[in-house]
């Protein structure tokens, strides 16, 4: 399904964030933000945008904080969304 394809790619993107340089974090966050918007995951998209903005601004601590919230937010989003799809 579209949701499961999204979930698989989002998990891959999120798993690669922790050790990535800020420019790569910004790119991955931008991609995640767009994908999240496409499936209606507004809160996840907003968190990805926070990471993207922090990474682009060179704010490493803010980026780390934003990144740490993505995986739990993705799982919560999927838990809520799966019964709807």
C-alpha positions in Angstrom: 0.0 0.0 0.0 1.0 3.6 -0.2 1.2 3.9 3.5 3.5 0.9 3.8 5.8 2.2 1.0 5.9 5.6 2.8 6.7 3.9 6.1 9.5 1.8 4.7 11.2 4.8 3.0 10.6 7.1 6.0 12.3 4.5 8.3 15.3 4.4 6.0 15.5 8.2 5.8 15.2 8.5 9.6 17.7 5.7 10.4 20.4 7.5 8.3 20.0 10.9 9.9 21.9 10.5 13.2 25.4 10.3 11.7 24.8 12.4 8.6 26.3 15.8 8.1 23.8 18.7 8.4 23.5 19.2 4.6 22.5 15.6 4.2 20.1 15.9 7.1 18.5 18.8 5.5 18.0 16.9 2.2 16.6 13.8 3.9 14.3 16.0 6.1 13.0 17.8 3.0 12.2 14.5 1.3 10.5 13.2 4.4 8.5 16.4 4.8 7.2 16.1 1.3 6.3 12.4 1.6 4.6 12.9 5.0 2.5 15.7 3.5 1.5 13.4 0.7 0.1 10.8 3.1 -1.5 13.4 5.4 1.0 13.0 8.2 0.9 16.7 9.2 2.8 16.4 12.5 5.5 14.3 11.0 5.9 16.8 8.2 6.1 19.7 10.6 8.8 17.9 12.6 10.8 17.1 9.4 10.5 20.8 8.5 11.9 21.7 11.9 14.9 19.5 11.3 15.4 20.8 7.8 15.4 24.4 9.0 17.7 23.7 11.9 20.1 21.8 9.6 20.1 24.5 6.9 20.8 27.1 9.6 23.8 25.0 10.9 22.1 24.6 14.3 23.4 21.1 15.2 21.8 20.8 18.6 18.4 21.9 17.4 18.8 19.5 14.5 19.7 16.7 16.8 16.7 17.4 19.0 14.3 17.5 16.0 15.8 14.3 14.6 15.4 12.4 17.8 11.6 13.0 17.7 11.1 11.7 14.2 11.2 7.9 14.7 8.7 7.9 17.7 6.5 10.3 15.8 6.6 8.1 12.7 5.6 5.0 14.7 2.7 6.9 16.4 1.6 8.2 13.1 1.5 4.7 11.6 -0.3 3.3 14.6 -3.1 5.8 14.1 -3.1 5.7 10.3 -3.0 2.0 9.6 -6.6 1.3 10.6 -7.7 4.1 8.2 -6.0 2.6 5.1 
